[in-house]
Each structure stands twice: as C-alpha cells, then as structure tokens.
Amino acid sequence: MSPNGLTYVLITPARNEKDFIELTIKSVIEQTIRPVRWMIISDGSTDGTDEVIKGYTGHHAWIELVRMPERKERDFGGKVACFNAGYTKVKTLPWDIIGSLDADISFDRDYFAFLIERFSANPRLGVGGTPFREGSSTYDYRFSSIEHVSGACQLFRRACFEAVGGYTPIKGGGIDVVAVLSARMRGWETRTFPEKVCVHHRPMGSANHNPLATNLRLGEKDYALGRHPIWQIARSFYQMTRRPFLVGGSALIIGYFRAMLKRTKRPVSRDLIAFQRREQMRRLRRFALRLVPFIRRPAARGGPISAHKPSTSPSR
C-alpha cells in the first residue's frame, strides 16, 4: 500500500517475450510500492516465456501466471482477451488502481509510487502514465498531447475503468487510444507525466521491419479509429520531419485515404469519433493561433526572427 492509502494491481499480456520479460519482472519486484497482485497472462507463448515467469512466481506469491491457449493469429484482440482473463482474477480484490503493463519495458524503483501519488493528488484523474523511450527516441511532449497515455503502461482509477467498460477488442490496434478517449468522453481527466519515462525494449512495429509497410498500416488504423482527415494530413506532414522523413509521413496519409476508399469498417462508435474529432480540431486551432504571432513578428534589426516553438502538434 502506498503512503496515501491507494493500492494497485497489474495485468501483463505476454506473447513470446522471453528476451525482455525478465527486465519487466525485475523492475516490478524492485518497486518501492509493489502491487497487490500481478497477473501475467501468457498468450500461448512458445519461446520459453512461461519458464522465465515461473522462475519468479515461486518466490513471490503476489505474481501469478495464467496460460492462454496457443493461437496462430497475432492481433490486439488477443491482447484484450488476455487482459480480461487477468481482470477476472483480480476484480474481487480490494484495489484502487489497475494497470495494463507491457512485457517488454523497464523502469526505475519509484515508477509506480510516482504515478500512484499523481492519482492521489487528483481525484478526477482517470488514466495516467508516462512517455516511453526506444533507444534514444522519446516523445517530445512540448509538441505532443499530454492527454494521451501510452499503452505501454496505462493506469486506470477503478471507477474510470469500470465506467469505460475496460478495453475494446480491436484486431488492428488502437485499444489504448480508444480507452483514453472513452475516459475523457465520460468526463475523466487523462494525463501523461513526462517527469518519468519507461524504456520500451522491443521497437514498435518490429514484427515487420519495413517502415513503409508499418506506416501504411498506421495510416489505415488512424482511419479505422475515426481520426479527422484534416488532422491526418497535419499529422502526416509532422511525421515528415522525423525519420524516415518523407517516406514515413507519405505512407501515413496514403494508408489513411486508401482505407477511406476501401470503406474500411470502423470498430468505434460514432459518438467517440465525433468527440475525438472535436478535440483534434481544437488542438489544430490552438496550434494555428500559436503560429500567428511568429508569422507576423517582424525580424529583429541585425538578426533573424526569434520564435518560440509551438507547444502543440498533431503527432497523436
């Protein structure tokens, strides 16, 4: 239990994570405030993941392994099924916060103490987390929305989690996005706290090493989740400023409009799409207004224009 009285549980779906899951296990064991229960759900792993987990469950009664049947397909619907299997095991326990934790991340000793304190300080905080770092790359939250919480580690207040009905099983991904949007749509606050980071050891999209194919799929997912076309164009231009530059941003927009032409079915409600688009257009308007003083500001005599960078951009 934390000093403020809040307790938490964790659920980790794990599919063939033998190379990384021990880093996650050691990180959780070393926490200054440990969870009441940690359910690790092996999603039919065949690479020795279960054996790594069993090496710790015998010494830590609060860690429990559940094995799901093997399945051929790899999709995010399976991840939700695993999470729900873990939730069934903990829903009758006394806890205040529930966390979805990936099996390939690591973090420092007071990571969860830090996040639990943020929930204690703000009763309206429904979903919280931190940025993740891959190699030397971390989201720059001067330019990204701090209201989005990465699925690498998402903590939910119990009342918020129950209000949104948990995760929506979407095969193409975006379950973390939908959960956070659903929370805000119901009046909860959601927040990423950039004061801390976790380290993501398996690069996103690493199952397919072709960045063009990866970004095409991301664009298709953006359409399926109902993102506004104008937002998607702005997001694509923003991505062109980051590796792989022109290719990555172009693939995002091609994937989006290709899905539009195919009339890809959207697995989210019209209400959620409308709510998301209102948020996106508000952010774009704020971004545009921040650019106006920069555009109109006269150049200083004897030197270039000095501009303050805008604090919002369509990266999410």
C-alpha positions, 0 to 999 in steps of 0.5 A: 500500500502506498503512503496515501492509502491507494493500492494497485494491481497489474495485468501483463499480456505476454506473447513470446517475450522471453528476451525482455520479460525478465527486465519487466519482472525485475523492475516490478519486484524492485518497486518501492510500492509493489502491487497487490497482485500481478497477473501475467497472462501468457498468450500461448507463448512458445519461446520459453516465456512461461519458464522465465515467469515461473522462475519468479512466481515461486518466490513471490506469491503476489505474481501469478501466471495464467496460460492462454491457449496457443493461437496462430493469429497475432492481433490486439484482440488477443491482447484484450482477451488476455487482459480480461482473463487477468481482470477476472482474477483480480476484480474481487480484490480490494484495489484502487488502481489497475494497470495494463503493463507491457512485457517488454519495458523497464523502469526505475524503483519509484515508477509506480509510487510516482504515478500512484501519488499523481492519482492521489493528488487528483481525484478526477484523474482517470488514466495516467502514465508516462512517455516511453523511450526506444533507444534514444527516441522519446516523445517530445511532449512540448509538441505532443498531447499530454492527454494521451497515455501510452499503452505501454503502461496505462493506469486506470482509477477503478471507477474510470475503468469500470465506467469505460467498460475496460478495453475494446477488442480491436484486431488492428490496434488502437485499444489504448487510444480508444480507452483514453478517449472513452475516459475523457468522453465520460468526463475523466481527466487523462494525463501523461507525466513526462517527469518519468519515462519507461524504456520500451525494449522491443521497437514498435512495429518490429514484427515487420521491419519495413517502415513503409509497410508499418506506416501504411498500416498506421495510416489505415488504423488512424482511419479505422479509429475515426481520426479527422482527415484534416488532422491526418494530413497535419499529422502526416506532414509532422511525421515528415520531419522525423525519420524516415522523413518523407517516406514515413509521413507519405505512407501515413496519409496514403494508408489513411485515404486508401482505407477511406476508399476501401470503406474500411469498417470502423470498430468505434462508435460514432459518438467517440469519433465525433468527440475525438474529432472535436478535440483534434480540431481544437488542438489544430486551432490552438496550434494555428493561433500559436503560429500567428504571432511568429508569422507576423513578428517582424525580424529583429534589426541585425538578426533573424526572427526569434520564435518560440516553438509551438507547444502543440502538434498533431503527432497523436 
